[in-house]
Amino acid sequence: MSSALKILPPIEPLAFQLARAVKLPKPLVVSFVRKEVTAWRKQLLEGTESDRDTIEKDIEAKLQAFAASRLQPVINGTGVLIHTNLGRSPLGKTAAAALEQIATGYSNLEFNLPDGTRGKRAGYLETALACLVNAESATAVNNCAAALVLILRHLCVGEKNEVIVSRSELVEIGGGFRVPEILETSGAKLVEVGATNKTHLADYAKAITPNTAIILKVHRSNFYIEGFTAEPDIAELSTLCKEHDIPLVEDIGSGAMMNTDELAPIDHEPTPQEALTKGVDLICFSGDKLLGGPQSGIIAGRSDLVAGVKKEPFFRAVRCDKLILTVLQESIDEYLRTQAAPTKTDVPNLKALAIKPEELKQRALSLIDSVGECPEAELSITESIATTGGGTMPRSKIPSIAIKITPRGISLNKLAQQLRVGTPAIVGYTQEKHLLLDLRTIFDWQDELVVSRLSEILS
Ligand SMILES: *Cc1c(COP(=O)(O)O)cnc(C)c1O
């Protein structure tokens, strides 16, 4: 053995010692440490100088970072309600309870209980969904991206595969979702019409050929165009489509079921009901954005089109599992139950949107009071701006309240990091010399946890 290699720590003892600290399964830690020691061996052989202590510390830091990547709860102090990096929409308590019931036992997923025969998957959910959005028919798949691909694959056949889209709607949603690329992978041929800022009915009309499969509208979920702009009314576009017997499809993105402008001082987000009433034949939207359900993509509209989509072989590849179906069923029922009294909703996004700043202020005061005097920082209350996020309503500005932490002893970055890596993790945002924790996205039942984490770090 080269003498340089003598400083390498023995794998198993180090792994066993570290496994206790990170609380991960031992085989996983052993394998992790083995890989790191091997990497160090290579470096030492290449002439890197080091010592055992440095190597052990390096491996421990990497293991800590790996342990922190394990999926775990996070307290969201960012003020962004649908935070894509923090798991988008949280679920209501009823939905979570239903999930546990179905998850820990058997269910009638594909079983007809009255007849004792094989049953239809998601039959109840599909009826409830159609009822909620006032559609002839509806179904659900794994996410909205899959829903759009499925729709395109079904409606673009052979030569008849041209999809007309306005140049102002060739959007990128994030996470690799770009309309032109989605079209390409679905075997559709993109036909762009109009200009970035203006598209007229005549532009669509001129682009129609015998090979036109559909006209596609895509909601500009995460950006806004303003100024010298124009686009045809959906009703006009629908008439044009009917004249040529071409389905009008709209990806509405977010799936807000309520008038968002009535809930909070934010923009009106187009609802599925509105799109369908105006004559769109088929829509798709996400289940885990403003709807506040599980990750899923909902397809709704004309029953012949929905039935066709469900017959696609690709449907099988993107169908929802029983856990998603359970949560989605619970979320949809919750909307149907509270349609007449939206303020009674159990959907966390909607509840969070409706909280008055005064209420947040009271919570912030009592939270700061509970933390008490701390030598390491100064805590105060500040007005803040929350947003819906998640690629919805880019202009939303919801008046909110945040706890403003001005660290004295430690650096701002260090404080933010300590909050992120403890249990439960807390994610806030920095503003000048302060760390802000917005209370609109922190549930009231999490206040105690925030107090204990802040006390632990700051006193
Ligand atoms: C968010 C969004 C999508 C993607 O939805 P996923 O459910 O994340 O797949 C597609 N289209 C629009 C317009 C969106 O806003």
PDBQT file of the ligand as one rigid body, heavy atoms in Angstrom, charges set to zero:
ROOT
HETATM    1  C1  LIG A 501     -48.380  24.050 -14.822  1.00  0.00    +0.000 C 
HETATM    2  C2  LIG A 501     -48.783  23.951 -16.204  1.00  0.00    +0.000 A 
HETATM    3  C3  LIG A 501     -48.587  22.759 -16.908  1.00  0.00    +0.000 A 
HETATM    4  C4  LIG A 501     -47.908  21.573 -16.308  1.00  0.00    +0.000 C 
HETATM    5  O1  LIG A 501     -48.696  20.965 -15.338  1.00  0.00    +0.000 OA
HETATM    6  P1  LIG A 501     -48.147  19.699 -14.531  1.00  0.00    +0.000 P 
HETATM    7  O2  LIG A 501     -49.344  19.245 -13.765  1.00  0.00    +0.000 OA
HETATM    8  O3  LIG A 501     -47.047  20.195 -13.676  1.00  0.00    +0.000 OA
HETATM    9  O4  LIG A 501     -47.693  18.686 -15.508  1.00  0.00    +0.000 OA
HETATM   10  C5  LIG A 501     -49.005  22.724 -18.215  1.00  0.00    +0.000 A 
HETATM   11  N1  LIG A 501     -49.579  23.774 -18.800  1.00  0.00    +0.000 NA
HETATM   12  C6  LIG A 501     -49.795  24.945 -18.153  1.00  0.00    +0.000 A 
HETATM   13  C7  LIG A 501     -50.424  26.066 -18.880  1.00  0.00    +0.000 C 
HETATM   14  C8  LIG A 501     -49.401  25.064 -16.825  1.00  0.00    +0.000 A 
HETATM   15  O5  LIG A 501     -49.612  26.215 -16.168  1.00  0.00    +0.000 OA
ENDROOT
TORSDOF 0
